[in-house]
Amino acid sequence: LARCRKNVVYIDKLSELLKKLDREFFKLKREKNLLDYNDLEHLTLTLLDDEQARRELCGRYDMIFVDEFQDVNRVQNAIVESCAAKTIYFWWGI
């Protein structure tokens, strides 16, 4: 238990460093007018909050097939669920 409490200090410091890194990375991307894949996912999800945009984009698809569903993150899942009237999930495993 004492070791766990001691590790909390390190975890807090690591968390602070990661937050700083995230802020600096975001700032750098803005300065250079760049987006990464995560930005694209979040922007897509934000776009789909607009009902008209969602109808125009998602109206093109009756179904969306997702292969390797275990690799889909929450944002990707939300995008798929907001677009598909019916979603089919596939994953291959034993």
Long-range contacts (C-beta under 8 A, 24 or more apart in sequence): 38-75, 41-73, 41-75, 41-76, 41-79, 42-75, 44-79, 45-75, 45-78, 45-79, 45-82, 48-79, 48-82, 48-83, 54-82, 54-83, 57-83, 58-82, 58-83, 58-84, 62-86, 63-87, 63-88, 64-88, 65-90, 66-90, 67-91, 68-92
